[in-house]
Amino acid sequence: MANRGNRVFAQWRTLYEAAVLELDHDKLRQRISEAKDAIMDQMEDLNRSEDGAAEELMNALTALRDLRKMADSDGQSQE
């Protein structure tokens, strides 16, 4: 079962990193959405685990929220 957990962890982490590193403004919102959905799914699976993983996920969600705000702001200034 630990292997499945590592695979799920890698999935949300990969999507999160893709969003943070995305340079194409047209793709950024989609990447943020995919990462957010994967993180939320992982948080539901954790169900308040004691190992600090939920805190890492919350930090990632906060970073994605901030990135989304910047993406929305950049899109308005380019129009």
N, C-alpha and C positions, 0 to 999 in steps of 0.2 A: 504494500500500500504506500510506502514511502516513495517508491519510484513514481507512482501516479501523482503524488503531491509535488514532487520535483518537476514533473512535466507541466503541471498546471501552473506552478510558480514561474517556470520559464516562459509560458505562454503570455501571461499578463505582463511580465517584465519585458519581453521582446516587443510587445505592442506599445508599452509605455515608452521604451527607448526610441522606438520608431517615431512616436509623436514628438518627443522632445528634440529629436535630431532632424525632423522634417524641415526642409528649406522651401519646398513648393507650397506657396500660400494656398493654392487651390486644393491641395491634398491634406492640409493641416487639420482642418475641422473634422474630416472623416477619421483621420488617425487618432485624434483626441477622443472621439466618440467610441471607437473600437477599444482603445486602451481603458477608458472609463468603464465600459461594459464588462470587460474582462476582470478589472479590479473589483467591481461590485460583485460579480459572480464568485470570485475568490473569497471575498469578505463573507459572503453568505456561507460558503463552505467551511470557513474557519470557525465560525460560531463562537467567537470570543476565546480563541486559543491563548495559552499562557506564554507563548514563546516570542512575543513581540512582533509577529508577522502582521497583525492587524494594524499596529501603529505604522509600520512601513507602508502598508497599503493606504492608510489615511494621508500620510505625507505625499505619496505619489498622486493621490486625487487632488490634494491642495495644489501641487505643482501644475497638474493638468488644468485646473480651474484658472490659475494665473496665466498659463500659456494661452488658454482660450480667450481670456480678456485681452491679451496682447494681440492675438490674431484678429480679433474683432476690431480692435482699435486701429491696427495697421490697414485692414481692409477699408475702413472708412477714410483714412487719410490718403489712400491711393486713388480714390474716386474723384 
